[in-house]
Amino acid sequence: MDCTGSGDVDTSTAVTADEQGYITGASGRRLKIGPNWHNPSKEWYVGYRHVFELFPKPLQTRVKEERKKPFEEAQRAALATAAAALAAAQKPAAAAAAASSPQQQSAATVIGGNGAADAGSAATAANDSAATAAAAAPPTASKSELEERVKYLQEA
């Protein structure tokens, strides 16, 4: 039934009720037809439209503003949680790099500085850092996943 009064909902699709008295609505939902609804043709015309599309512009603006506040609060909390998890994942890797042998420290320094370290030292330093970061990260999220989450939350 188009209750908008202006024909905004297309109700041209006809369906019939099954044995239990259910029809499939235009959105795909299963709808129960009341037993006291009498329809001699046994055809029901269905249609739908998102209610937000029927709102006037000032109401749409107000609803968007009201929904934005809780979303931004939740977004800030999620960003803080993801940033804290990322910092926790990075902290053990930095501590392990500081506690490693002087040869590995110099290789890591050269890699970070100008990239002129030999391939063997660079590979050792990179493997040690990656292993430490992987061991320090929580089992549910890797360091790269945490970085991606932080980036996504900052962009949202």
Buried (B, 14 or more C-beta within 10 A) or exposed (E): EEEEEEEEBEBEEEBEBEEEEBBBBBEEEEBEBEEEEEEEEEEBBBBBBEEEEBEEEEEEEEEEEEEEEEEEEEBEEBBEEBBEBBEEBBEBBEEBBEEBEEEBBEBBEBBEEEEEBEEEBBEBBEEBBEEBBEEBBEEEBBBEBBBBBBEEBEEE
